């Protein structure tokens, strides 16, 4: 079998001009949840930790079944308030944390948290588990880990009629910034190593 070569004009042989955009190493459009899920998948694959996102318990009330392949949920309710977003085991210790994201560039609203989540993390720490909060300032591309014992005073301040948010300066002072990386995407366990082990 002979291969037939077709002569192309010089223009067709030229390498196309690169239209490559400069990629910013910060948050590339992923949500905090996506970043944490990727990180936890990496930790699991590396046998470093077993951490999973908890499913939100939902009660399905009405489903439209025009045919099985296209069933659609028409009405559903949350069964009960969920506790925190993530839990698992690391280095023989129970981990439990809430992850929240804001576009605000100067403060983190405490209204993003619910009393049952705070109560749950309080109970975890009483049992010597490791509880913490991961907050993302998506507009700044900054993510912070705040141990629960450092976070709780801000919650108490709000309950006593004080400020309803944590300023970015307060977050920076009482938290550790989690740098973005490749694998893992947000290496929060390195901070847990420093704080707890």
PAMARRO-560541 format. One record per atom (N, C-alpha, C): z, y, x; residue in one letter. Coordinates in nm, 3 decimals, decimal comma. Atoms other than C-alpha are relative to their C-alpha. Layout:
BEGIN
+---------+---------+---------+--------+
!      up !   north !    east ! residu !
+---------+---------+---------+--------+
!       Z !       Y !       X !      a !
...
+---------+---------+---------+--------+
This chain:
BEGIN
+---------+---------+---------+--------+
!      up !   north !    east ! residu !
+---------+---------+---------+--------+
!   0,000 !  -0,117 !   0,085 !      x !
!   0,000 !   0,000 !   0,000 !      x !
!   0,000 !   0,123 !   0,090 !      x !
!   0,012 !  -0,121 !  -0,081 !      x !
!  -0,105 !   0,333 !   0,150 !      x !
!   0,072 !   0,114 !  -0,071 !      x !
!  -0,068 !  -0,117 !   0,054 !      x !
!   0,097 !   0,648 !   0,106 !      x !
!  -0,092 !   0,119 !   0,020 !      x !
!   0,091 !  -0,114 !  -0,006 !      x !
!  -0,113 !   0,950 !   0,027 !      x !
!   0,079 !   0,127 !   0,017 !      x !
!  -0,067 !  -0,126 !  -0,028 !      x !
!   0,007 !   1,278 !   0,175 !      x !
!  -0,082 !   0,112 !  -0,062 !      x !
!   0,066 !  -0,115 !   0,061 !      x !
!  -0,075 !   1,592 !  -0,017 !      x !
!   0,043 !   0,122 !   0,078 !      x !
!  -0,031 !  -0,120 !  -0,077 !      x !
!  -0,096 !   1,909 !   0,185 !      x !
!   0,045 !   0,110 !  -0,095 !      x !
!  -0,054 !  -0,109 !   0,082 !      x !
!   0,115 !   2,189 !   0,045 !      x !
!  -0,018 !   0,131 !   0,074 !      x !
!   0,011 !  -0,131 !  -0,064 !      x !
!   0,086 !   2,556 !   0,107 !      x !
!   0,128 !   0,030 !   0,077 !      x !
!  -0,115 !  -0,036 !  -0,083 !      x !
!   0,323 !   2,717 !   0,357 !      x !
!   0,119 !   0,040 !  -0,088 !      x !
!  -0,105 !  -0,047 !   0,089 !      x !
!   0,519 !   2,873 !   0,071 !      x !
!   0,077 !  -0,119 !  -0,061 !      x !
!  -0,064 !   0,116 !   0,061 !      x !
!   0,587 !   2,531 !  -0,086 !      x !
!   0,087 !  -0,076 !   0,100 !      x !
!  -0,077 !   0,071 !  -0,102 !      x !
!   0,718 !   2,389 !   0,246 !      x !
!   0,126 !   0,076 !   0,041 !      x !
!  -0,116 !  -0,080 !  -0,042 !      x !
!   0,965 !   2,673 !   0,301 !      x !
!   0,125 !  -0,044 !  -0,076 !      x !
!  -0,130 !   0,032 !   0,058 !      x !
!   1,329 !   2,604 !   0,241 !      x !
!   0,036 !   0,109 !  -0,100 !      x !
!  -0,038 !  -0,103 !   0,098 !      x !
!   1,448 !   2,778 !  -0,075 !      x !
!   0,118 !   0,083 !   0,051 !      x !
!  -0,108 !  -0,090 !  -0,040 !      x !
!   1,670 !   3,077 !  -0,020 !      x !
!   0,129 !  -0,044 !  -0,068 !      x !
!  -0,129 !   0,041 !   0,054 !      x !
!   2,036 !   2,998 !  -0,068 !      x !
!   0,051 !   0,104 !  -0,100 !      x !
!  -0,060 !  -0,087 !   0,101 !      x !
!   2,185 !   3,139 !  -0,384 !      x !
!   0,148 !  -0,034 !  -0,013 !      x !
!  -0,139 !   0,044 !  -0,001 !      x !
!   2,524 !   3,002 !  -0,287 !      x !
!   0,095 !   0,119 !  -0,014 !      x !
!  -0,101 !  -0,104 !   0,017 !      x !
!   2,811 !   3,214 !  -0,413 !      x !
!   0,117 !  -0,031 !   0,091 !      x !
!  -0,121 !   0,020 !  -0,078 !      x !
!   3,116 !   3,267 !  -0,200 !      x !
!   0,107 !  -0,056 !  -0,091 !      x !
!  -0,102 !   0,063 !   0,082 !      x !
!   3,379 !   3,033 !  -0,335 !      x !
!   0,136 !   0,048 !   0,045 !      x !
!  -0,137 !  -0,044 !  -0,027 !      x !
!   3,728 !   3,172 !  -0,359 !      x !
!   0,087 !  -0,124 !   0,000 !      x !
!  -0,079 !   0,120 !  -0,012 !      x !
!   3,982 !   2,914 !  -0,247 !      x !
!   0,113 !  -0,005 !  -0,101 !      x !
!  -0,107 !  -0,004 !   0,099 !      x !
!   4,230 !   3,022 !  -0,513 !      x !
!  -0,037 !  -0,081 !  -0,122 !      x !
!   0,023 !   0,074 !   0,122 !      x !
!   4,225 !   2,901 !  -0,868 !      x !
!  -0,145 !   0,016 !  -0,043 !      x !
!   0,144 !  -0,005 !   0,028 !      x !
!   3,861 !   2,813 !  -0,936 !      x !
!  -0,030 !  -0,025 !  -0,146 !      x !
!   0,029 !   0,013 !   0,142 !      x !
!   3,878 !   2,839 !  -1,312 !      x !
!   0,072 !  -0,115 !  -0,067 !      x !
!  -0,075 !   0,108 !   0,059 !      x !
!   4,099 !   2,538 !  -1,360 !      x !
!   0,128 !   0,055 !  -0,061 !      x !
!  -0,127 !  -0,041 !   0,057 !      x !
!   4,405 !   2,568 !  -1,575 !      x !
!   0,113 !  -0,062 !   0,082 !      x !
!  -0,115 !   0,056 !  -0,070 !      x !
!   4,752 !   2,501 !  -1,441 !      x !
!   0,015 !  -0,148 !  -0,034 !      x !
!  -0,012 !   0,141 !   0,040 !      x !
!   4,759 !   2,178 !  -1,641 !      x !
!  -0,101 !  -0,087 !   0,074 !      x !
!   0,102 !   0,076 !  -0,075 !      x !
!   4,432 !   2,060 !  -1,481 !      x !
!   0,042 !  -0,018 !   0,145 !      x !
!  -0,043 !   0,006 !  -0,140 !      x !
!   4,565 !   2,144 !  -1,135 !      x !
!   0,114 !  -0,098 !   0,018 !      x !
!  -0,116 !   0,091 !  -0,011 !      x !
!   4,893 !   1,959 !  -1,196 !      x !
!  -0,041 !  -0,144 !  -0,028 !      x !
!   0,046 !   0,137 !   0,028 !      x !
!   4,718 !   1,658 !  -1,348 !      x !
!  -0,076 !  -0,057 !   0,119 !      x !
!   0,071 !   0,045 !  -0,121 !      x !
!   4,486 !   1,637 !  -1,044 !      x !
!   0,099 !  -0,031 !   0,112 !      x !
!  -0,103 !   0,020 !  -0,103 !      x !
!   4,788 !   1,672 !  -0,814 !      x !
!   0,075 !  -0,130 !  -0,026 !      x !
!  -0,075 !   0,122 !   0,031 !      x !
!   4,978 !   1,397 !  -0,995 !      x !
!  -0,083 !  -0,126 !   0,016 !      x !
!   0,091 !   0,112 !  -0,024 !      x !
!   4,675 !   1,168 !  -0,984 !      x !
!  -0,007 !  -0,031 !   0,149 !      x !
!   0,002 !   0,017 !  -0,146 !      x !
!   4,660 !   1,225 !  -0,609 !      x !
!   0,130 !  -0,065 !   0,048 !      x !
!  -0,130 !   0,056 !  -0,039 !      x !
!   5,034 !   1,156 !  -0,568 !      x !
!   0,006 !  -0,149 !  -0,035 !      x !
!  -0,003 !   0,139 !   0,044 !      x !
!   4,996 !   0,832 !  -0,765 !      x !
!  -0,090 !  -0,086 !   0,090 !      x !
!   0,094 !   0,075 !  -0,085 !      x !
!   4,691 !   0,718 !  -0,563 !      x !
!   0,054 !  -0,020 !   0,141 !      x !
!  -0,058 !   0,008 !  -0,134 !      x !
!   4,880 !   0,789 !  -0,240 !      x !
!   0,136 !  -0,073 !   0,000 !      x !
!  -0,129 !   0,066 !   0,019 !      x !
!   5,187 !   0,603 !  -0,378 !      x !
!   0,116 !   0,087 !   0,047 !      x !
!  -0,104 !  -0,096 !  -0,039 !      x !
!   5,394 !   0,914 !  -0,316 !      x !
!   0,098 !   0,025 !  -0,115 !      x !
!  -0,084 !  -0,024 !   0,117 !      x !
!   5,527 !   0,965 !  -0,672 !      x !
!  -0,072 !  -0,050 !  -0,124 !      x !
!   0,056 !   0,037 !   0,131 !      x !
!   5,476 !   0,855 !  -1,033 !      x !
!   0,044 !   0,109 !  -0,097 !      x !
!  -0,030 !  -0,114 !   0,088 !      x !
!   5,457 !   1,168 !  -1,250 !      x !
!  -0,113 !   0,010 !  -0,102 !      x !
!   0,100 !  -0,006 !   0,106 !      x !
!   5,283 !   1,197 !  -1,586 !      x !
!   0,028 !   0,114 !  -0,096 !      x !
!  -0,014 !  -0,099 !   0,107 !      x !
!   5,221 !   1,459 !  -1,850 !      x !
!   0,041 !  -0,076 !  -0,126 !      x !
!  -0,047 !   0,064 !   0,123 !      x !
!   5,410 !   1,372 !  -2,166 !      x !
!  -0,094 !   0,036 !  -0,115 !      x !
!   0,082 !  -0,033 !   0,117 !      x !
!   5,196 !   1,344 !  -2,479 !      x !
!   0,085 !   0,073 !  -0,104 !      x !
!  -0,069 !  -0,071 !   0,107 !      x !
!   5,288 !   1,580 !  -2,761 !      x !
!   0,000 !  -0,088 !  -0,124 !      x !
!  -0,004 !   0,087 !   0,117 !      x !
!   5,410 !   1,374 !  -3,058 !      x !
!  -0,057 !   0,068 !  -0,124 !      x !
!   0,069 !  -0,058 !   0,115 !      x !
!   5,182 !   1,440 !  -3,357 !      x !
!  -0,003 !  -0,101 !  -0,115 !      x !
!   0,010 !   0,082 !   0,120 !      x !
!   5,195 !   1,305 !  -3,712 !      x !
!  -0,131 !   0,034 !  -0,071 !      x !
!   0,128 !  -0,022 !   0,067 !      x !
!   4,845 !   1,265 !  -3,858 !      x !
!   0,021 !  -0,020 !  -0,150 !      x !
!  -0,021 !   0,002 !   0,145 !      x !
!   4,843 !   1,340 !  -4,232 !      x !
!  -0,129 !  -0,034 !  -0,074 !      x !
!   0,125 !   0,021 !   0,072 !      x !
!   4,478 !   1,346 !  -4,336 !      x !
!  -0,114 !  -0,018 !   0,098 !      x !
!   0,116 !   0,029 !  -0,085 !      x !
!   4,169 !   1,194 !  -4,176 !      x !
!  -0,122 !  -0,015 !  -0,090 !      x !
!   0,126 !   0,014 !   0,071 !      x !
!   3,810 !   1,225 !  -4,298 !      x !
!  -0,080 !  -0,109 !   0,072 !      x !
!   0,073 !   0,113 !  -0,056 !      x !
!   3,622 !   0,897 !  -4,244 !      x !
!  -0,141 !  -0,010 !  -0,058 !      x !
!   0,136 !   0,019 !   0,052 !      x !
!   3,252 !   0,958 !  -4,320 !      x !
!  -0,058 !  -0,131 !   0,054 !      x !
!   0,027 !   0,130 !  -0,060 !      x !
!   3,198 !   0,666 !  -4,082 !      x !
!   0,092 !  -0,011 !   0,122 !      x !
!  -0,100 !   0,024 !  -0,104 !      x !
!   3,418 !   0,512 !  -3,816 !      x !
!  -0,027 !   0,079 !   0,130 !      x !
!   0,034 !  -0,066 !  -0,126 !      x !
!   3,233 !   0,666 !  -3,522 !      x !
!   0,017 !   0,152 !  -0,005 !      x !
!  -0,015 !  -0,145 !   0,009 !      x !
!   3,281 !   1,019 !  -3,655 !      x !
!   0,122 !   0,040 !  -0,083 !      x !
!  -0,124 !  -0,033 !   0,071 !      x !
!   3,635 !   1,015 !  -3,796 !      x !
!   0,053 !   0,134 !   0,051 !      x !
!  -0,048 !  -0,132 !  -0,038 !      x !
!   3,786 !   1,363 !  -3,800 !      x !
!   0,138 !   0,023 !  -0,061 !      x !
!  -0,134 !  -0,033 !   0,048 !      x !
!   4,152 !   1,462 !  -3,824 !      x !
!  -0,008 !   0,135 !  -0,071 !      x !
!   0,005 !  -0,123 !   0,080 !      x !
!   4,181 !   1,723 !  -4,101 !      x !
!   0,135 !   0,070 !  -0,004 !      x !
!  -0,132 !  -0,061 !   0,007 !      x !
!   4,557 !   1,777 !  -4,103 !      x !
!   0,097 !  -0,083 !   0,083 !      x !
!  -0,100 !   0,068 !  -0,083 !      x !
!   4,834 !   1,696 !  -3,854 !      x !
!   0,114 !   0,098 !   0,028 !      x !
!  -0,119 !  -0,082 !  -0,028 !      x !
!   5,183 !   1,821 !  -3,769 !      x !
!   0,071 !  -0,056 !   0,123 !      x !
!  -0,084 !   0,047 !  -0,109 !      x !
!   5,406 !   1,807 !  -3,465 !      x !
!   0,119 !  -0,073 !  -0,061 !      x !
!  -0,110 !   0,081 !   0,054 !      x !
!   5,660 !   1,530 !  -3,535 !      x !
!   0,135 !   0,064 !   0,031 !      x !
!  -0,124 !  -0,062 !  -0,045 !      x !
!   5,937 !   1,690 !  -3,335 !      x !
!  -0,033 !   0,082 !   0,123 !      x !
!   0,028 !  -0,078 !  -0,120 !      x !
!   5,961 !   1,944 !  -3,057 !      x !
!  -0,002 !  -0,091 !   0,123 !      x !
!   0,008 !   0,076 !  -0,124 !      x !
!   5,853 !   1,794 !  -2,727 !      x !
!   0,103 !   0,056 !   0,098 !      x !
!  -0,097 !  -0,050 !  -0,097 !      x !
!   6,092 !   1,823 !  -2,434 !      x !
!  -0,072 !   0,086 !   0,103 !      x !
!   0,072 !  -0,075 !  -0,103 !      x !
!   5,915 !   1,928 !  -2,114 !      x !
!  -0,137 !  -0,063 !   0,020 !      x !
!   0,138 !   0,044 !  -0,018 !      x !
!   5,558 !   1,886 !  -1,996 !      x !
!  -0,015 !  -0,127 !   0,084 !      x !
!   0,021 !   0,108 !  -0,097 !      x !
!   5,600 !   1,640 !  -1,708 !      x !
!   0,133 !  -0,067 !   0,035 !      x !
!  -0,115 !   0,070 !  -0,055 !      x !
!   5,839 !   1,372 !  -1,590 !      x !
!  -0,048 !  -0,116 !   0,084 !      x !
!   0,036 !   0,112 !  -0,084 !      x !
!   5,846 !   1,093 !  -1,339 !      x !
!   0,108 !  -0,031 !   0,101 !      x !
!  -0,092 !   0,044 !  -0,104 !      x !
!   6,006 !   0,942 !  -1,032 !      x !
!  -0,058 !   0,035 !   0,136 !      x !
!   0,040 !  -0,032 !  -0,137 !      x !
!   5,994 !   1,064 !  -0,674 !      x !
!   0,117 !  -0,029 !   0,093 !      x !
!  -0,100 !   0,029 !  -0,102 !      x !
!   6,187 !   0,927 !  -0,378 !      x !
!   0,132 !  -0,049 !  -0,063 !      x !
!  -0,117 !   0,056 !   0,066 !      x !
!   6,424 !   0,742 !  -0,612 !      x !
!   0,071 !   0,094 !  -0,095 !      x !
!  -0,063 !  -0,099 !   0,089 !      x !
!   6,504 !   1,053 !  -0,818 !      x !
!  -0,091 !   0,027 !  -0,120 !      x !
!   0,073 !  -0,037 !   0,121 !      x !
!   6,406 !   1,141 !  -1,173 !      x !
!  -0,040 !   0,147 !   0,009 !      x !
!   0,052 !  -0,137 !   0,002 !      x !
!   6,187 !   1,455 !  -1,194 !      x !
!  -0,036 !   0,037 !  -0,143 !      x !
!   0,035 !  -0,048 !   0,133 !      x !
!   6,142 !   1,664 !  -1,506 !      x !
!  -0,032 !   0,148 !   0,013 !      x !
!   0,032 !  -0,142 !  -0,013 !      x !
!   5,961 !   1,997 !  -1,526 !      x !
!  -0,092 !   0,050 !  -0,110 !      x !
!   0,083 !  -0,072 !   0,097 !      x !
!   5,796 !   2,248 !  -1,753 !      x !
!  -0,098 !   0,084 !   0,080 !      x !
!   0,103 !  -0,079 !  -0,066 !      x !
!   5,470 !   2,418 !  -1,654 !      x !
!  -0,052 !   0,103 !  -0,099 !      x !
!   0,044 !  -0,110 !   0,087 !      x !
!   5,375 !   2,757 !  -1,798 !      x !
!  -0,094 !   0,091 !   0,077 !      x !
!   0,102 !  -0,087 !  -0,058 !      x !
!   5,089 !   2,998 !  -1,738 !      x !
!  -0,002 !   0,133 !  -0,074 !      x !
!   0,014 !  -0,131 !   0,063 !      x !
!   5,050 !   3,371 !  -1,801 !      x !
!  -0,110 !   0,079 !   0,069 !      x !
!   0,099 !  -0,092 !  -0,057 !      x !
!   4,778 !   3,630 !  -1,752 !      x !
!   0,067 !   0,130 !   0,044 !      x !
!  -0,077 !  -0,119 !  -0,037 !      x !
!   5,046 !   3,898 !  -1,712 !      x !
!   0,013 !   0,004 !   0,153 !      x !
!  -0,005 !  -0,012 !  -0,146 !      x !
!   5,047 !   4,031 !  -1,354 !      x !
!   0,132 !   0,058 !   0,051 !      x !
!  -0,124 !  -0,063 !  -0,046 !      x !
!   5,394 !   4,187 !  -1,346 !      x !
!   0,127 !  -0,075 !  -0,042 !      x !
!  -0,120 !   0,070 !   0,047 !      x !
!   5,633 !   3,956 !  -1,537 !      x !
!  -0,040 !  -0,126 !  -0,074 !      x !
!   0,023 !   0,125 !   0,072 !      x !
!   5,668 !   3,614 !  -1,693 !      x !
!   0,084 !   0,000 !  -0,127 !      x !
!  -0,076 !  -0,006 !   0,125 !      x !
!   5,766 !   3,620 !  -2,064 !      x !
!   0,080 !  -0,127 !  -0,025 !      x !
!  -0,086 !   0,114 !   0,029 !      x !
!   6,060 !   3,396 !  -2,144 !      x !
!  -0,028 !  -0,059 !  -0,138 !      x !
!   0,037 !   0,052 !   0,132 !      x !
!   5,922 !   3,356 !  -2,498 !      x !
!  -0,090 !  -0,123 !   0,012 !      x !
!   0,082 !   0,119 !  -0,023 !      x !
!   5,695 !   3,089 !  -2,344 !      x !
!   0,086 !  -0,127 !   0,001 !      x !
!  -0,091 !   0,114 !  -0,003 !      x !
!   6,003 !   2,864 !  -2,325 !      x !
!   0,072 !  -0,012 !  -0,133 !      x !
!  -0,070 !   0,027 !   0,125 !      x !
!   6,191 !   2,704 !  -2,614 !      x !
!   0,140 !  -0,051 !   0,030 !      x !
!  -0,138 !   0,043 !  -0,025 !      x !
!   6,565 !   2,641 !  -2,644 !      x !
!   0,016 !  -0,150 !   0,025 !      x !
!  -0,014 !   0,144 !  -0,021 !      x !
!   6,518 !   2,263 !  -2,671 !      x !
!  -0,046 !  -0,042 !   0,139 !      x !
!   0,045 !   0,031 !  -0,136 !      x !
!   6,332 !   2,263 !  -2,337 !      x !
!   0,109 !   0,035 !   0,101 !      x !
!  -0,108 !  -0,042 !  -0,090 !      x !
!   6,614 !   2,453 !  -2,167 !      x !
!   0,117 !  -0,098 !  -0,011 !      x !
!  -0,108 !   0,097 !   0,021 !      x !
!   6,871 !   2,217 !  -2,321 !      x !
!  -0,034 !  -0,133 !   0,068 !      x !
!   0,043 !   0,126 !  -0,063 !      x !
!   6,669 !   1,916 !  -2,201 !      x !
!   0,016 !   0,008 !   0,152 !      x !
!  -0,011 !  -0,013 !  -0,146 !      x !
!   6,650 !   2,046 !  -1,842 !      x !
!   0,146 !   0,010 !   0,044 !      x !
!  -0,143 !  -0,005 !  -0,028 !      x !
!   7,023 !   2,123 !  -1,852 !      x !
!   0,058 !  -0,141 !   0,004 !      x !
!  -0,047 !   0,138 !   0,004 !      x !
!   7,091 !   1,761 !  -1,950 !      x !
!  -0,049 !  -0,081 !   0,119 !      x !
!   0,056 !   0,071 !  -0,115 !      x !
!   6,861 !   1,632 !  -1,675 !      x !
!   0,081 !   0,031 !   0,126 !      x !
!  -0,077 !  -0,037 !  -0,120 !      x !
!   7,049 !   1,828 !  -1,407 !      x !
!   0,142 !  -0,054 !  -0,005 !      x !
!  -0,134 !   0,058 !   0,012 !      x !
!   7,384 !   1,706 !  -1,543 !      x !
!   0,001 !  -0,147 !   0,041 !      x !
!   0,013 !   0,140 !  -0,039 !      x !
!   7,260 !   1,351 !  -1,480 !      x !
!  -0,052 !  -0,015 !   0,144 !      x !
!   0,045 !  -0,004 !  -0,140 !      x !
!   7,163 !   1,450 !  -1,122 !      x !
!  -0,149 !  -0,027 !   0,016 !      x !
!   0,145 !   0,001 !  -0,013 !      x !
!   6,794 !   1,447 !  -1,200 !      x !
!  -0,044 !   0,135 !   0,056 !      x !
!   0,056 !  -0,123 !  -0,058 !      x !
!   6,568 !   1,716 !  -1,054 !      x !
!  -0,083 !   0,069 !  -0,108 !      x !
!   0,072 !  -0,077 !   0,102 !      x !
!   6,458 !   1,980 !  -1,306 !      x !
!  -0,045 !   0,132 !   0,060 !      x !
!   0,054 !  -0,125 !  -0,052 !      x !
!   6,239 !   2,278 !  -1,232 !      x !
!  -0,108 !   0,052 !  -0,093 !      x !
!   0,104 !  -0,066 !   0,077 !      x !
!   5,982 !   2,517 !  -1,374 !      x !
!  -0,112 !   0,038 !   0,095 !      x !
!   0,116 !  -0,048 !  -0,076 !      x !
!   5,631 !   2,578 !  -1,243 !      x !
!  -0,067 !   0,107 !  -0,085 !      x !
!   0,062 !  -0,111 !   0,071 !      x !
!   5,489 !   2,915 !  -1,342 !      x !
!  -0,124 !   0,045 !   0,074 !      x !
!   0,126 !  -0,046 !  -0,057 !      x !
!   5,135 !   3,033 !  -1,286 !      x !
!  -0,031 !   0,140 !  -0,051 !      x !
!   0,052 !  -0,133 !   0,032 !      x !
!   5,028 !   3,397 !  -1,275 !      x !
!  -0,150 !  -0,010 !   0,023 !      x !
!   0,142 !   0,031 !  -0,016 !      x !
!   4,663 !   3,314 !  -1,341 !      x !
!  -0,082 !   0,121 !   0,043 !      x !
!   0,072 !  -0,121 !  -0,040 !      x !
!   4,548 !   3,676 !  -1,301 !      x !
!   0,015 !   0,033 !   0,147 !      x !
!  -0,025 !  -0,024 !  -0,142 !      x !
!   4,693 !   3,681 !  -0,949 !      x !
!  -0,037 !  -0,121 !   0,086 !      x !
!   0,027 !   0,122 !  -0,076 !      x !
!   4,609 !   3,324 !  -0,851 !      x !
!   0,123 !  -0,049 !   0,075 !      x !
!  -0,125 !   0,039 !  -0,065 !      x !
!   4,977 !   3,260 !  -0,769 !      x !
!   0,077 !  -0,096 !  -0,090 !      x !
!  -0,078 !   0,100 !   0,071 !      x !
!   5,186 !   2,959 !  -0,867 !      x !
!   0,135 !  -0,016 !   0,071 !      x !
!  -0,135 !   0,006 !  -0,056 !      x !
!   5,563 !   2,930 !  -0,819 !      x !
!   0,078 !  -0,117 !  -0,058 !      x !
!  -0,094 !   0,102 !   0,043 !      x !
!   5,822 !   2,655 !  -0,837 !      x !
!   0,139 !   0,062 !   0,003 !      x !
!  -0,135 !  -0,053 !   0,010 !      x !
!   6,166 !   2,765 !  -0,957 !      x !
!   0,091 !  -0,115 !  -0,040 !      x !
!  -0,097 !   0,103 !   0,035 !      x !
!   6,451 !   2,516 !  -0,948 !      x !
!   0,075 !   0,045 !  -0,125 !      x !
!  -0,061 !  -0,036 !   0,127 !      x !
!   6,625 !   2,502 !  -1,285 !      x !
!   0,127 !   0,082 !   0,016 !      x !
!  -0,124 !  -0,078 !  -0,018 !      x !
!   6,957 !   2,632 !  -1,150 !      x !
!  -0,028 !   0,146 !   0,036 !      x !
!   0,039 !  -0,138 !  -0,028 !      x !
!   6,773 !   2,946 !  -1,029 !      x !
!  -0,066 !   0,065 !  -0,123 !      x !
!   0,068 !  -0,050 !   0,120 !      x !
!   6,579 !   2,980 !  -1,356 !      x !
!   0,099 !   0,032 !  -0,113 !      x !
!  -0,091 !  -0,009 !   0,114 !      x !
!   6,870 !   2,937 !  -1,599 !      x !
!   0,068 !   0,137 !  -0,016 !      x !
!  -0,062 !  -0,133 !   0,018 !      x !
!   7,043 !   3,274 !  -1,525 !      x !
!  -0,092 !   0,101 !  -0,070 !      x !
!   0,093 !  -0,091 !   0,069 !      x !
!   6,729 !   3,456 !  -1,647 !      x !
!  -0,001 !  -0,030 !  -0,150 !      x !
!  -0,007 !   0,039 !   0,140 !      x !
!   6,744 !   3,259 !  -1,972 !      x !
!   0,130 !   0,053 !  -0,062 !      x !
!  -0,129 !  -0,050 !   0,049 !      x !
!   7,115 !   3,345 !  -2,011 !      x !
!  -0,002 !   0,151 !  -0,017 !      x !
!   0,011 !  -0,146 !   0,008 !      x !
!   7,041 !   3,713 !  -1,941 !      x !
!  -0,069 !   0,042 !  -0,129 !      x !
!   0,073 !  -0,030 !   0,123 !      x !
!   6,789 !   3,713 !  -2,228 !      x !
!   0,088 !  -0,026 !  -0,122 !      x !
!  -0,086 !   0,034 !   0,113 !      x !
!   7,036 !   3,541 !  -2,464 !      x !
!   0,111 !   0,102 !  -0,021 !      x !
!  -0,104 !  -0,102 !   0,008 !      x !
!   7,290 !   3,813 !  -2,386 !      x !
!  -0,057 !   0,139 !  -0,029 !      x !
!   0,062 !  -0,127 !   0,039 !      x !
!   7,046 !   4,083 !  -2,498 !      x !
!  -0,072 !   0,071 !   0,112 !      x !
!   0,068 !  -0,061 !  -0,114 !      x !
!   6,893 !   4,149 !  -2,158 !      x !
!  -0,151 !  -0,017 !  -0,006 !      x !
!   0,145 !   0,006 !  -0,015 !      x !
!   6,536 !   4,149 !  -2,038 !      x !
!  -0,058 !  -0,131 !  -0,053 !      x !
!   0,063 !   0,117 !   0,061 !      x !
!   6,301 !   3,909 !  -2,221 !      x !
!  -0,109 !  -0,061 !   0,089 !      x !
!   0,096 !   0,056 !  -0,094 !      x !
!   6,097 !   3,830 !  -1,912 !      x !
!   0,062 !  -0,002 !   0,140 !      x !
!  -0,040 !   0,003 !  -0,141 !      x !
!   6,133 !   3,753 !  -1,542 !      x !
!  -0,107 !   0,079 !   0,074 !      x !
!   0,100 !  -0,080 !  -0,072 !      x !
!   5,967 !   4,014 !  -1,322 !      x !
!  -0,063 !  -0,084 !   0,111 !      x !
!   0,066 !   0,069 !  -0,110 !      x !
!   5,719 !   3,899 !  -1,061 !      x !
!   0,085 !   0,008 !   0,126 !      x !
!  -0,087 !  -0,012 !  -0,117 !      x !
!   5,954 !   4,034 !  -0,793 !      x !
!   0,117 !  -0,098 !  -0,006 !      x !
!  -0,111 !   0,096 !   0,015 !      x !
!   6,239 !   3,822 !  -0,934 !      x !
!  -0,050 !  -0,143 !   0,022 !      x !
!   0,059 !   0,133 !  -0,023 !      x !
!   6,013 !   3,516 !  -0,940 !      x !
!  -0,017 !  -0,023 !   0,149 !      x !
!   0,022 !   0,015 !  -0,145 !      x !
!   5,916 !   3,577 !  -0,578 !      x !
!   0,131 !  -0,015 !   0,077 !      x !
!  -0,129 !   0,005 !  -0,068 !      x !
!   6,279 !   3,623 !  -0,479 !      x !
!   0,072 !  -0,133 !  -0,021 !      x !
!  -0,078 !   0,120 !   0,036 !      x !
!   6,416 !   3,310 !  -0,654 !      x !
!  -0,083 !  -0,128 !  -0,006 !      x !
!   0,090 !   0,115 !   0,012 !      x !
!   6,118 !   3,074 !  -0,628 !      x !
!  -0,074 !  -0,022 !   0,131 !      x !
!   0,087 !   0,030 !  -0,113 !      x !
!   5,886 !   2,912 !  -0,379 !      x !
!  -0,144 !  -0,001 !  -0,049 !      x !
!   0,141 !   0,000 !   0,038 !      x !
!   5,514 !   2,981 !  -0,394 !      x !
!  -0,062 !  -0,133 !   0,040 !      x !
!   0,073 !   0,125 !  -0,028 !      x !
!   5,301 !   2,667 !  -0,416 !      x !
!  -0,141 !   0,040 !   0,040 !      x !
!   0,136 !  -0,038 !  -0,040 !      x !
!   4,986 !   2,724 !  -0,211 !      x !
!  -0,104 !  -0,096 !  -0,058 !      x !
!   0,110 !   0,084 !   0,044 !      x !
!   4,654 !   2,597 !  -0,342 !      x !
!  -0,054 !  -0,076 !   0,120 !      x !
!   0,059 !   0,081 !  -0,104 !      x !
!   4,506 !   2,314 !  -0,140 !      x !
!  -0,110 !  -0,086 !  -0,060 !      x !
!   0,105 !   0,089 !   0,049 !      x !
!   4,244 !   2,044 !  -0,172 !      x !
!   0,063 !  -0,128 !  -0,053 !      x !
!  -0,069 !   0,123 !   0,040 !      x !
!   4,441 !   1,719 !  -0,179 !      x !
!   0,138 !  -0,002 !   0,061 !      x !
!  -0,002 !  -0,026 !   0,143 !      x !
!   4,683 !   1,765 !  -0,337 !      x !
!  -0,032 !   0,146 !  -0,031 !      x !
!   0,039 !  -0,135 !   0,043 !      x !
!   4,574 !   2,072 !  -0,533 !      x !
!   0,119 !   0,097 !   0,005 !      x !
!  -0,123 !  -0,079 !  -0,003 !      x !
!   4,931 !   2,207 !  -0,580 !      x !
!   0,112 !  -0,091 !   0,050 !      x !
!  -0,096 !   0,093 !  -0,060 !      x !
!   5,167 !   2,026 !  -0,342 !      x !
!   0,144 !   0,044 !  -0,025 !      x !
!  -0,136 !  -0,042 !   0,035 !      x !
!   5,492 !   2,093 !  -0,526 !      x !
!   0,106 !  -0,093 !   0,057 !      x !
!  -0,100 !   0,092 !  -0,055 !      x !
!   5,661 !   1,783 !  -0,381 !      x !
!   0,049 !   0,042 !   0,138 !      x !
!  -0,046 !  -0,050 !  -0,131 !      x !
!   5,674 !   1,946 !  -0,037 !      x !
!   0,117 !   0,097 !  -0,019 !      x !
!  -0,111 !  -0,092 !   0,029 !      x !
!   5,898 !   2,213 !  -0,193 !      x !
!   0,122 !  -0,079 !  -0,046 !      x !
!  -0,111 !   0,086 !   0,044 !      x !
!   6,111 !   1,947 !  -0,366 !      x !
!   0,064 !  -0,068 !   0,121 !      x !
!  -0,056 !   0,058 !  -0,123 !      x !
!   6,151 !   1,779 !  -0,025 !      x !
!   0,096 !   0,096 !   0,068 !      x !
!  -0,084 !  -0,099 !  -0,066 !      x !
!   6,291 !   2,102 !   0,120 !      x !
!   0,126 !   0,031 !  -0,079 !      x !
!  -0,112 !  -0,041 !   0,086 !      x !
!   6,518 !   2,177 !  -0,178 !      x !
!   0,099 !  -0,113 !  -0,028 !      x !
!  -0,083 !   0,109 !   0,053 !      x !
!   6,652 !   1,832 !  -0,267 !      x !
!   0,025 !  -0,117 !   0,093 !      x !
!  -0,017 !   0,119 !  -0,085 !      x !
!   6,619 !   1,585 !   0,019 !      x !
!   0,029 !   0,040 !   0,144 !      x !
+---------+---------+---------+--------+
